[in-house]
C-alpha cells in the first residue's frame, strides 16, 4: 500500500532543487472566531502582508478544514488573483512584477469557522 505524498513535502523537496524560498507561513489560523471588538462580532476576514522580490513569481499552498476565499493583492491594493471555496491546493504562480510587498486576504462566510494553514513560496531567480 502506497503512502500519499503531502504537498508540503513536495514543496520542501522542490525548494532544494529548483530554487524556491518560503516567504510567508501561517499554521493553524482560526478564521471566523468570535471577537466583540470586530465589526459584526466575528473575525471573518483577515489580511496579511509579506515581502517579495521584484520580477519573481509566487505560489501559495493552502489547507483549510472548511472552504475559504483567498485574494492576493499587490502593493497598490490591486487584485492579482481571487479564488472562492478553497479547501486544499496550490494556487499560482503569480508574478511579483515591480512589487516589494504583496498581501493576502482570507475570508469565510459569517457564522462559519475554519482552521487555515498557508505557505507562500517565491522563486529565487
C-alpha positions as CSV (number, residue, x, y, z in Angstrom):
1,X,0.0,0.0,0.0
2,X,1.4,3.4,-1.0
3,X,1.6,6.3,1.3
4,X,0.2,9.6,-0.2
5,X,2.7,12.4,-0.5
6,X,1.8,15.6,1.1
7,X,2.0,18.9,-0.9
8,X,4.2,20.4,1.8
9,X,6.7,17.6,1.4
10,X,6.8,18.1,-2.4
11,X,7.3,21.8,-2.0
12,X,10.1,21.3,0.5
13,X,11.9,18.9,-1.9
14,X,11.3,21.3,-4.8
15,X,12.8,24.2,-2.8
16,X,16.0,22.3,-2.5
17,X,16.3,21.6,-6.2
18,X,14.5,24.4,-8.2
19,X,15.4,27.5,-6.2
20,X,12.3,28.5,-4.3
21,X,12.1,30.1,-0.8
22,X,9.4,30.3,1.8
23,X,8.4,34.0,2.3
24,X,5.3,33.6,4.5
25,X,3.9,30.8,6.6
26,X,1.0,30.6,9.0
27,X,-0.2,27.4,10.6
28,X,-3.5,26.8,12.4
29,X,-5.0,30.3,12.0
30,X,-8.6,30.2,13.2
31,X,-10.8,32.3,10.9
32,X,-14.3,33.3,12.0
33,X,-13.7,33.4,15.7
34,X,-16.0,35.5,18.0
35,X,-14.5,38.9,18.7
36,X,-16.7,41.6,20.3
37,X,-14.3,44.3,19.1
38,X,-14.6,43.3,15.4
39,X,-17.3,44.6,13.1
40,X,-20.1,42.1,13.2
41,X,-18.5,40.4,16.2
42,X,-16.6,37.8,14.2
43,X,-13.2,37.9,12.5
44,X,-14.4,36.6,9.1
45,X,-11.7,38.4,7.1
46,X,-8.0,38.7,7.9
47,X,-5.2,40.3,6.0
48,X,-1.5,39.6,5.9
49,X,1.4,41.3,4.1
50,X,4.6,39.6,3.1
51,X,7.9,40.8,1.4
52,X,8.7,39.7,-2.1
53,X,11.4,40.5,-4.6
54,X,10.9,42.2,-7.9
55,X,10.4,40.2,-11.1
56,X,9.8,36.8,-9.4
57,X,6.8,34.5,-9.1
58,X,5.0,33.3,-6.0
59,X,2.8,30.3,-5.3
60,X,0.6,29.5,-2.4
61,X,-0.1,26.2,-0.7
62,X,-3.4,26.3,1.2
63,X,-5.0,23.9,3.5
64,X,-8.3,24.5,5.4
65,X,-10.8,22.3,7.2
66,X,-13.7,24.4,5.7
67,X,-13.6,26.1,2.3
68,X,-12.3,29.7,2.5
69,X,-11.9,32.5,0.0
70,X,-8.5,33.9,-0.8
71,X,-7.3,37.0,-2.6
72,X,-3.8,38.1,-3.5
73,X,-3.0,41.8,-3.9
74,X,-0.1,43.9,-5.0
75,X,1.4,46.9,-3.3
76,X,-1.2,49.2,-4.8
77,X,-4.0,47.1,-3.4
78,X,-5.0,45.8,-6.9
79,X,-6.2,42.2,-7.0
80,X,-3.7,39.8,-8.6
81,X,-6.0,36.7,-8.0
82,X,-9.1,35.7,-6.2
83,X,-10.3,32.1,-5.5
84,X,-13.5,31.1,-3.8
85,X,-14.1,28.0,-1.7
86,X,-10.5,26.7,-1.5
87,X,-10.1,23.8,0.9
88,X,-6.8,22.4,-0.2
89,X,-4.4,23.0,-3.0
90,X,-1.8,25.2,-4.6
91,X,-2.6,28.4,-6.4
92,X,-0.3,30.4,-8.6
93,X,2.2,31.3,-10.0
94,X,1.6,35.0,-9.7
95,X,4.2,37.5,-11.0
96,X,5.5,39.9,-8.4
97,X,6.4,42.4,-11.2
98,X,7.8,45.6,-9.6
99,X,6.4,44.8,-6.1
100,X,8.5,44.6,-3.0
101,X,5.5,43.7,-0.8
102,X,2.3,41.8,-1.5
103,X,-0.8,40.9,0.5
104,X,-3.2,38.0,1.1
105,X,-6.8,38.3,2.3
106,X,-8.5,35.3,3.8
107,X,-12.3,35.2,4.2
108,X,-15.1,33.0,5.3
109,X,-18.9,33.3,5.4
110,X,-20.3,34.8,8.6
111,X,-21.1,32.1,11.1
112,X,-18.6,29.7,9.7
113,X,-15.3,28.9,11.4
114,X,-12.1,27.4,9.7
115,X,-8.6,26.5,10.7
116,X,-6.3,27.5,7.9
117,X,-2.6,27.0,7.1
118,X,-0.9,28.9,4.2
119,X,2.6,28.8,2.8
120,X,3.8,31.4,0.2
121,X,6.8,30.3,-1.9
122,X,8.8,32.6,-4.2
123,X,11.3,31.5,-6.8
124,X,14.8,32.6,-6.1
125,X,15.9,33.7,-9.5
